[in-house]
């Protein structure tokens, strides 16, 4: 069994001095380094979060501008399509009128030719009838 004597107090004092010296030389500097690293990490995390929020705002602005540009492009495309359709109807109306005029003049020309042919046939009917009668009677 161990009997405590005067060396116990010397060892206790030695232990307390060793803990104090280790605290001053080793533990405090390590704690300061850890605290500095923690502060640096917190600062960098703040900068990263700021950068991320700025990037997200820029992306949102970009997407809003892109949506606005698409909307504007769709409006322009729609108005151009409407203008094209109106122009198409106008051109078709002009072409229809021109075609109608051409058809009417062609009909009038055909009617005139028919009347001329009918008049010619009406004049020649008597000749053809006489010739046919002469042939029929001449053969009989």
VOMIZA-374848 format. One line per 4 residues: number of its first residue (from 1); their letters; for each residue x, z, y of N, C-alpha, C, CB. Coordinates in nm, 3 decimals. Glycine has a CB too. Layout:
NUM = a = X,Z,Y,X,Z,Y,X,Z,Y,X,Z,Y  ...
***
This chain:
1 = xxxx = 0.083,0.000,-0.115,0.000,0.000,0.000,0.089,0.000,0.124,-0.095,0.119,-0.001  0.036,-0.059,0.231,0.113,-0.075,0.355,0.075,0.040,0.447,0.085,-0.215,0.423  0.179,0.100,0.500,0.157,0.211,0.592,0.192,0.162,0.732,0.244,0.337,0.552  0.096,0.173,0.827,0.128,0.126,0.963,0.225,0.222,1.031,-0.001,0.112,1.047
5 = xxxx = 0.321,0.161,1.099,0.416,0.241,1.176,0.437,0.177,1.312,0.551,0.254,1.100  0.547,0.200,1.381,0.575,0.152,1.517,0.594,0.003,1.524,0.697,0.219,1.572  0.631,-0.059,1.414,0.651,-0.204,1.416,0.519,-0.279,1.429,0.723,-0.250,1.290  0.413,-0.211,1.396,0.281,-0.274,1.410,0.253,-0.305,1.555,0.170,-0.183,1.353
9 = xxxx = 0.288,-0.216,1.643,0.265,-0.239,1.785,0.356,-0.350,1.838,0.287,-0.111,1.865  0.478,-0.354,1.786,0.571,-0.460,1.828,0.520,-0.596,1.779,0.715,-0.433,1.774  0.473,-0.602,1.659,0.419,-0.728,1.606,0.294,-0.769,1.683,0.388,-0.714,1.455  0.209,-0.674,1.720,0.088,-0.704,1.798,0.128,-0.757,1.933,-0.002,-0.579,1.813
13 = xxxx = 0.228,-0.695,1.999,0.276,-0.742,2.130,0.337,-0.879,2.114,0.378,-0.643,2.191  0.414,-0.900,2.008,0.476,-1.030,1.981,0.367,-1.137,1.962,0.568,-1.023,1.856  0.261,-1.102,1.889,0.151,-1.196,1.867,0.082,-1.231,1.998,0.050,-1.138,1.768  0.056,-1.131,2.083,-0.011,-1.155,2.211,0.077,-1.241,2.300,-0.045,-1.021,2.281
17 = xxxx = 0.208,-1.216,2.306,0.299,-1.296,2.387,0.303,-1.439,2.332,0.442,-1.234,2.387  0.307,-1.456,2.202,0.309,-1.590,2.141,0.181,-1.666,2.174,0.327,-1.579,1.987  0.066,-1.601,2.164,-0.062,-1.666,2.198,-0.062,-1.705,2.344,-0.182,-1.572,2.166  -0.012,-1.615,2.433,-0.008,-1.645,2.577,0.083,-1.764,2.605,0.039,-1.523,2.657
21 = xxxx = 0.203,-1.765,2.545,0.298,-1.874,2.565,0.240,-2.005,2.509,0.434,-1.842,2.497  0.181,-2.000,2.390,0.119,-2.121,2.333,0.005,-2.171,2.421,0.067,-2.093,2.190  -0.071,-2.075,2.476,-0.181,-2.114,2.565,-0.127,-2.186,2.688,-0.263,-1.990,2.606  -0.022,-2.132,2.748,0.034,-2.191,2.870,0.103,-2.324,2.838,0.134,-2.093,2.936
25 = xxxx = 0.181,-2.331,2.733,0.262,-2.450,2.706,0.188,-2.558,2.626,0.386,-2.410,2.631  0.093,-2.523,2.545,0.036,-2.621,2.454,-0.116,-2.639,2.471,0.066,-2.580,2.312  -0.191,-2.532,2.469,-0.336,-2.543,2.465,-0.393,-2.592,2.598,-0.398,-2.409,2.429  -0.349,-2.534,2.712,-0.400,-2.577,2.843,-0.369,-2.724,2.871,-0.341,-2.490,2.953
29 = xxxx = -0.244,-2.772,2.849,-0.218,-2.914,2.874,-0.302,-3.006,2.785,-0.071,-2.943,2.852  -0.322,-2.968,2.660,-0.403,-3.051,2.570,-0.548,-3.053,2.618,-0.394,-2.999,2.424  -0.599,-2.938,2.661,-0.736,-2.932,2.713,-0.749,-3.017,2.839,-0.777,-2.787,2.744  -0.649,-3.015,2.926,-0.652,-3.097,3.048,-0.651,-3.246,3.013,-0.531,-3.062,3.140
33 = xxxx = -0.568,-3.283,2.916,-0.563,-3.424,2.873,-0.698,-3.465,2.814,-0.449,-3.446,2.769  -0.756,-3.380,2.733,-0.888,-3.411,2.675,-0.993,-3.422,2.785,-0.930,-3.302,2.572  -0.988,-3.334,2.884,-1.086,-3.339,2.994,-1.067,-3.467,3.075,-1.071,-3.216,3.086  -0.941,-3.505,3.102,-0.916,-3.630,3.176,-0.969,-3.751,3.098,-0.765,-3.646,3.203
37 = xxxx = -0.945,-3.752,2.969,-0.996,-3.862,2.887,-1.149,-3.866,2.887,-0.944,-3.849,2.742  -1.209,-3.750,2.879,-1.355,-3.742,2.881,-1.409,-3.793,3.014,-1.403,-3.599,2.856  -1.346,-3.752,3.126,-1.387,-3.800,3.258,-1.367,-3.951,3.271,-1.309,-3.727,3.369  -1.253,-4.000,3.220,-1.225,-4.144,3.224,-1.329,-4.221,3.143,-1.084,-4.173,3.170
41 = xxxx = -1.363,-4.170,3.026,-1.463,-4.236,2.942,-1.600,-4.236,3.010,-1.472,-4.165,2.805  -1.636,-4.124,3.074,-1.764,-4.116,3.144,-1.767,-4.216,3.260,-1.789,-3.973,3.196  -1.655,-4.226,3.333,-1.645,-4.321,3.444,-1.657,-4.465,3.394,-1.513,-4.302,3.519  -1.587,-4.494,3.285,-1.593,-4.629,3.229,-1.732,-4.661,3.174,-1.488,-4.645,3.119
45 = xxxx = -1.797,-4.563,3.114,-1.933,-4.584,3.066,-2.028,-4.612,3.182,-1.982,-4.462,2.985  -2.009,-4.542,3.293,-2.090,-4.567,3.413,-2.068,-4.708,3.464,-2.057,-4.465,3.523  -1.941,-4.752,3.466,-1.912,-4.888,3.510,-1.973,-4.990,3.415,-1.760,-4.910,3.520  -1.965,-4.963,3.286,-2.022,-5.054,3.187,-2.174,-5.064,3.204,-1.988,-5.007,3.044
49 = xxxx = -2.239,-4.949,3.222,-2.383,-4.950,3.242,-2.420,-5.024,3.371,-2.438,-4.805,3.246  -2.341,-5.005,3.477,-2.364,-5.078,3.601,-2.348,-5.228,3.581,-2.269,-5.030,3.710  -2.244,-5.265,3.508,-2.221,-5.408,3.480,-2.336,-5.465,3.397,-2.087,-5.427,3.404  -2.380,-5.390,3.295,-2.491,-5.436,3.211,-2.619,-5.452,3.293,-2.515,-5.339,3.095
53 = xxxx = -2.648,-5.356,3.379,-2.770,-5.367,3.459,-2.760,-5.485,3.555,-2.797,-5.236,3.537  -2.642,-5.508,3.614,-2.623,-5.623,3.703,-2.640,-5.753,3.625,-2.484,-5.619,3.770  -2.584,-5.757,3.505,-2.596,-5.877,3.422,-2.742,-5.901,3.384,-2.509,-5.865,3.296  -2.814,-5.794,3.350,-2.955,-5.809,3.315,-3.036,-5.858,3.434,-3.011,-5.675,3.264
57 = xxxx = -3.005,-5.808,3.554,-3.075,-5.855,3.675,-3.046,-6.003,3.698,-3.033,-5.772,3.799  -2.919,-6.043,3.680,-2.884,-6.184,3.699,-2.955,-6.272,3.597,-2.732,-6.203,3.689  -2.962,-6.228,3.472,-3.031,-6.304,3.369,-3.180,-6.315,3.403,-3.011,-6.239,3.230  -3.240,-6.204,3.448,-3.382,-6.206,3.484,-3.405,-6.300,3.602,-3.431,-6.063,3.519
61 = xxxx = -3.316,-6.296,3.703,-3.328,-6.388,3.817,-3.313,-6.533,3.771,-3.223,-6.355,3.925  -3.217,-6.557,3.684,-3.196,-6.692,3.632,-3.319,-6.741,3.557,-3.074,-6.695,3.539  -3.375,-6.655,3.472,-3.494,-6.693,3.397,-3.612,-6.718,3.490,-3.528,-6.586,3.295  -3.626,-6.636,3.595,-3.734,-6.657,3.692,-3.715,-6.789,3.765,-3.740,-6.540,3.793
65 = xxxx = -3.592,-6.819,3.806,-3.566,-6.946,3.873,-3.591,-7.063,3.778,-3.421,-6.950,3.925  -3.552,-7.047,3.652,-3.574,-7.152,3.553,-3.723,-7.173,3.530,-3.504,-7.116,3.421  -3.800,-7.065,3.521,-3.945,-7.077,3.503,-4.007,-7.145,3.625,-4.009,-6.939,3.480  -3.961,-7.108,3.745,-4.012,-7.170,3.868,-3.978,-7.319,3.871,-3.954,-7.100,3.994
69 = xxxx = -3.857,-7.354,3.830,-3.816,-7.495,3.828,-3.899,-7.572,3.726,-3.664,-7.507,3.794  -3.924,-7.512,3.611,-4.007,-7.578,3.509,-4.149,-7.598,3.562,-4.010,-7.495,3.378  -4.202,-7.494,3.630,-4.337,-7.504,3.685,-4.342,-7.615,3.789,-4.380,-7.370,3.748  -4.242,-7.620,3.875,-4.236,-7.724,3.978,-4.223,-7.862,3.913,-4.119,-7.698,4.075
73 = xxxx = -4.139,-7.872,3.811,-4.121,-8.000,3.743,-4.251,-8.044,3.675,-4.008,-7.990,3.638  -4.323,-7.949,3.615,-4.451,-7.983,3.553,-4.551,-8.030,3.658,-4.508,-7.863,3.477  -4.552,-7.966,3.775,-4.640,-8.009,3.883,-4.605,-8.148,3.931,-4.633,-7.911,4.000  -4.476,-8.174,3.948,-4.431,-8.307,3.992,-4.468,-8.411,3.886,-4.278,-8.309,4.019
77 = xxxx = -4.443,-8.378,3.759,-4.476,-8.472,3.652,-4.626,-8.499,3.648,-4.428,-8.417,3.516  -4.706,-8.395,3.666,-4.851,-8.411,3.664,-4.897,-8.497,3.781,-4.921,-8.275,3.667  -4.843,-8.472,3.900,-4.884,-8.551,4.016,-4.839,-8.696,4.001,-4.826,-8.492,4.146  -4.718,-8.717,3.947,-4.672,-8.854,3.926,-4.758,-8.924,3.821,-4.523,-8.855,3.882
81 = xxxx = -4.799,-8.850,3.719,-4.886,-8.907,3.615,-5.020,-8.946,3.677,-4.907,-8.808,3.498  -5.074,-8.858,3.762,-5.201,-8.888,3.828,-5.187,-9.010,3.919,-5.250,-8.767,3.910  -5.076,-9.017,3.994,-5.052,-9.133,4.081,-5.041,-9.260,3.996,-4.925,-9.113,4.165  -4.970,-9.251,3.884,-4.955,-9.366,3.795,-5.089,-9.411,3.739,-4.860,-9.333,3.681
85 = xxxx = -5.173,-9.315,3.702,-5.306,-9.348,3.649,-5.390,-9.415,3.757,-5.376,-9.221,3.596  -5.385,-9.362,3.879,-5.460,-9.423,3.990,-5.410,-9.564,4.016,-5.449,-9.337,4.118  -5.278,-9.581,4.015,-5.220,-9.714,4.038,-5.260,-9.809,3.924,-5.064,-9.705,4.048  -5.262,-9.757,3.802,-5.303,-9.838,3.688,-5.447,-9.885,3.705,-5.287,-9.760,3.557
89 = xxxx = -5.536,-9.793,3.747,-5.676,-9.830,3.767,-5.690,-9.935,3.878,-5.759,-9.706,3.801  -5.611,-9.917,3.984,-5.615,-10.012,4.095,-5.569,-10.151,4.048,-5.527,-9.963,4.212  -5.460,-10.153,3.974,-5.406,-10.281,3.924,-5.506,-10.346,3.828,-5.269,-10.260,3.854  -5.565,-10.263,3.740,-5.664,-10.317,3.646,-5.787,-10.370,3.719,-5.705,-10.210,3.545
93 = xxxx = -5.828,-10.302,3.827,-5.942,-10.349,3.904,-5.910,-10.483,3.970,-5.982,-10.245,4.011  -5.791,-10.495,4.029,-5.750,-10.621,4.092,-5.740,-10.731,3.986,-5.615,-10.605,4.166  -5.682,-10.698,3.872,-5.669,-10.797,3.763,-5.806,-10.835,3.710,-5.580,-10.741,3.649  -5.898,-10.741,3.700,-6.034,-10.770,3.655,-6.106,-10.862,3.751,-6.113,-10.641,3.637
97 = xxxx = -6.088,-10.835,3.882,-6.150,-10.922,3.982,-6.091,-11.062,3.974,-6.132,-10.864,4.124  -5.959,-11.070,3.960,-5.894,-11.201,3.950,-5.941,-11.273,3.823,-5.740,-11.186,3.950  -5.950,-11.200,3.713,-5.995,-11.260,3.587,-6.140,-11.304,3.600,-5.978,-11.160,3.470  -6.221,-11.223,3.664,-6.362,-11.259,3.684,-6.374,-11.386,3.767,-6.439,-11.143,3.751
101 = xxxx = -6.293,-11.394,3.874,-6.293,-11.515,3.957,-6.249,-11.636,3.878,-6.202,-11.496,4.078  -6.146,-11.619,3.797,-6.095,-11.730,3.714,-6.200,-11.772,3.612,-5.964,-11.689,3.643  -6.266,-11.675,3.551,-6.369,-11.705,3.452,-6.486,-11.778,3.518,-6.418,-11.576,3.382  -6.526,-11.731,3.636,-6.638,-11.795,3.706,-6.602,-11.939,3.744,-6.676,-11.715,3.832
105 = xxxx = -6.480,-11.960,3.792,-6.440,-12.097,3.829,-6.430,-12.185,3.705,-6.306,-12.096,3.905  -6.383,-12.127,3.593,-6.375,-12.203,3.468,-6.515,-12.238,3.420,-6.299,-12.124,3.360  -6.610,-12.146,3.431,-6.748,-12.174,3.390,-6.810,-12.282,3.479,-6.833,-12.045,3.398  -6.782,-12.271,3.608,-6.836,-12.372,3.699,-6.778,-12.508,3.666,-6.807,-12.336,3.847
109 = xxxx = -6.649,-12.512,3.635,-6.583,-12.639,3.600,-6.642,-12.694,3.470,-6.431,-12.620,3.586  -6.661,-12.604,3.373,-6.719,-12.646,3.245,-6.861,-12.698,3.265,-6.718,-12.529,3.143  -6.938,-12.627,3.347,-7.076,-12.671,3.375,-7.074,-12.809,3.442,-7.149,-12.568,3.464  -6.980,-12.829,3.535,-6.971,-12.959,3.602,-6.935,-13.067,3.502,-6.866,-12.954,3.717
113 = xxxx = -6.842,-13.039,3.412,-6.803,-13.136,3.311,-6.920,-13.165,3.216,-6.682,-13.085,3.231  -6.995,-13.058,3.181,-7.111,-13.076,3.094,-7.215,-13.165,3.163,-7.174,-12.938,3.056  -7.240,-13.138,3.291,-7.338,-13.218,3.366,-7.291,-13.363,3.375,-7.361,-13.160,3.507  -7.161,-13.383,3.399,-7.108,-13.519,3.406,-7.123,-13.587,3.272,-6.960,-13.518,3.450
117 = xxxx = -7.089,-13.516,3.165,-7.100,-13.572,3.031,-7.246,-13.602,2.998,-7.040,-13.476,2.926  -7.338,-13.514,3.036,-7.480,-13.535,3.010,-7.531,-13.655,3.088,-7.561,-13.410,3.046  -7.487,-13.665,3.214,-7.530,-13.779,3.295,-7.477,-13.908,3.233,-7.481,-13.765,3.441  -7.352,-13.907,3.192,-7.292,-14.025,3.129,-7.368,-14.060,3.001,-7.142,-14.002,3.098
121 = xxxx = -7.397,-13.957,2.919,-7.471,-13.980,2.796,-7.613,-14.029,2.825,-7.476,-13.852,2.712  -7.674,-13.974,2.932,-7.809,-14.017,2.967,-7.808,-14.165,3.005,-7.865,-13.932,3.083  -7.700,-14.208,3.077,-7.691,-14.349,3.112,-7.666,-14.433,2.988,-7.578,-14.372,3.214  -7.584,-14.386,2.899,-7.545,-14.464,2.783,-7.646,-14.455,2.669,-7.410,-14.419,2.734
125 = xxxx = -7.743,-14.364,2.676,-7.840,-14.347,2.570,-7.921,-14.477,2.552,-7.935,-14.228,2.600  -7.959,-14.534,2.660,-8.038,-14.658,2.648,-7.955,-14.767,2.580,-8.086,-14.705,2.789  -7.826,-14.775,2.614,-7.741,-14.877,2.552,-7.725,-14.849,2.404,-7.602,-14.883,2.621  -7.701,-14.724,2.372,-7.680,-14.688,2.231,-7.810,-14.707,2.152,-7.631,-14.542,2.218
129 = xxxx = -7.920,-14.672,2.213,-8.050,-14.689,2.144,-8.078,-14.837,2.120,-8.165,-14.626,2.227  -8.048,-14.919,2.221,-8.071,-15.064,2.205,-7.979,-15.120,2.099,-8.049,-15.138,2.339  -7.853,-15.078,2.098,-7.757,-15.127,1.999,-7.800,-15.084,1.861,-7.616,-15.077,2.029  -7.844,-14.957,1.847,-7.886,-14.905,1.716,-8.011,-14.981,1.670,-7.914,-14.751,1.723
133 = xxxx = -8.103,-15.007,1.762,-8.227,-15.077,1.728,-8.193,-15.218,1.686,-8.326,-15.079,1.848  -8.099,-15.280,1.758,-8.062,-15.418,1.726,-7.999,-15.424,1.589,-7.965,-15.476,1.832  -7.918,-15.328,1.555,-7.854,-15.326,1.425,-7.958,-15.308,1.316,-7.749,-15.215,1.418  -8.049,-15.214,1.342,-8.152,-15.187,1.240,-8.241,-15.308,1.224,-8.236,-15.063,1.278
137 = xxxx = -8.284,-15.369,1.333,-8.373,-15.481,1.325,-8.298,-15.605,1.277,-8.439,-15.506,1.460  -8.173,-15.615,1.313,-8.093,-15.729,1.272,-8.066,-15.727,1.123,-7.964,-15.732,1.348  -8.067,-15.619,1.063,-8.040,-15.610,0.921,-8.169,-15.626,0.843,-7.972,-15.477,0.886  -8.275,-15.606,0.900,-8.399,-15.608,0.825,-8.453,-15.744,0.802,-8.500,-15.530,0.893
***
